[in-house]
């Protein structure tokens, strides 16, 4: 899913995508997470700047709403 946000007068496109982790036991909950990235150009190829954790892995969220809220907060700091 792609959302267009306006932050400090700049348009930003935020992409939230499902992420299914590989686990030895597939019954562990949650079975699906979400990762979020952004780009500043509407015509970008969909490969935006990924939000990462301290290990430079995609930061994972339990819901798309949590991912969008995090992106909004971080983009306020970045832009």
Kinemage of the C-alpha trace (Angstrom):
@kinemage 1
@onewidth
@group {chain A} dominant
@subgroup {mainchain}
@vectorlist {calphas} color= white
{ca unk a 1} P 0.000 0.000 0.000
{ca unk a 2} L 1.275 3.462 -0.839
{ca unk a 3} L 0.179 6.577 1.030
{ca unk a 4} L 0.951 10.153 0.043
{ca unk a 5} L 1.793 12.338 3.028
{ca unk a 6} L 2.492 16.052 3.189
{ca unk a 7} L 5.156 16.789 5.776
{ca unk a 8} L 6.399 20.335 6.320
{ca unk a 9} L 5.050 21.274 2.903
{ca unk a 10} L 6.797 18.415 1.076
{ca unk a 11} L 5.042 15.489 -0.572
{ca unk a 12} L 6.325 12.100 0.554
{ca unk a 13} L 5.205 8.686 -0.653
{ca unk a 14} L 5.242 6.010 2.037
{ca unk a 15} L 5.051 2.336 1.090
{ca unk a 16} L 3.928 -0.261 3.634
{ca unk a 17} L 4.541 -3.856 2.599
{ca unk a 18} L 3.859 -7.176 4.326
{ca unk a 19} L 6.867 -9.087 5.615
{ca unk a 20} L 6.593 -12.775 6.490
{ca unk a 21} L 9.541 -13.924 8.593
{ca unk a 22} L 11.068 -17.358 8.105
{ca unk a 23} L 10.592 -19.366 11.290
{ca unk a 24} L 11.274 -22.947 12.265
{ca unk a 25} L 7.826 -23.053 13.892
{ca unk a 26} L 5.205 -21.385 11.642
{ca unk a 27} L 2.625 -21.360 14.478
{ca unk a 28} L 4.392 -18.512 16.295
{ca unk a 29} L 2.205 -15.406 16.374
{ca unk a 30} L 2.292 -12.947 14.730
{ca unk a 31} L 2.987 -14.667 11.453
{ca unk a 32} L 3.089 -11.431 9.475
{ca unk a 33} L 4.770 -8.096 10.031
{ca unk a 34} L 4.964 -4.928 7.964
{ca unk a 35} L 7.947 -2.907 6.766
{ca unk a 36} L 7.889 0.695 5.618
{ca unk a 37} L 9.907 2.798 3.192
{ca unk a 38} L 9.553 6.229 1.621
{ca unk a 39} L 10.566 8.301 -1.375
{ca unk a 40} L 10.245 11.967 -2.268
{ca unk a 41} L 9.466 11.507 -5.969
{ca unk a 42} L 6.074 10.235 -7.130
{ca unk a 43} L 7.607 8.699 -10.244
{ca unk a 44} L 10.164 6.661 -8.243
{ca unk a 45} L 10.421 2.991 -9.136
{ca unk a 46} L 8.938 1.859 -5.819
{ca unk a 47} L 12.342 1.275 -4.234
{ca unk a 48} L 12.302 3.864 -1.498
{ca unk a 49} L 14.498 4.477 1.514
{ca unk a 50} L 13.754 1.682 4.005
{ca unk a 51} L 13.390 2.400 7.714
{ca unk a 52} L 15.804 0.039 9.467
{ca unk a 53} L 16.559 -1.130 12.990
{ca unk a 54} L 19.929 -0.950 14.764
{ca unk a 55} L 21.153 -4.026 12.812
{ca unk a 56} L 20.360 -2.357 9.469
{ca unk a 57} L 17.498 -4.811 8.912
{ca unk a 58} L 14.013 -3.596 7.944
{ca unk a 59} L 12.200 -2.254 11.006
{ca unk a 60} L 9.124 -4.440 11.505
{ca unk a 61} L 5.655 -3.430 12.693
{ca unk a 62} L 2.658 -5.485 13.764
{ca unk a 63} L 0.194 -3.394 11.747
{ca unk a 64} L 0.143 -1.048 8.742
{ca unk a 65} L -1.163 1.726 11.008
{ca unk a 66} L 1.832 1.381 13.338
{ca unk a 67} L 4.170 1.489 10.335
{ca unk a 68} L 2.548 4.683 8.991
{ca unk a 69} L 2.626 6.366 12.402
{ca unk a 70} L 6.328 5.565 12.792
{ca unk a 71} L 7.108 6.826 9.283
{ca unk a 72} L 5.219 10.055 9.946
{ca unk a 73} L 7.132 10.685 13.201
{ca unk a 74} L 10.531 9.903 11.681
{ca unk a 75} L 9.888 11.944 8.533
{ca unk a 76} L 9.040 14.956 10.708
{ca unk a 77} L 12.598 14.640 12.086
{ca unk a 78} L 14.225 13.990 8.702
{ca unk a 79} L 12.559 16.663 6.565
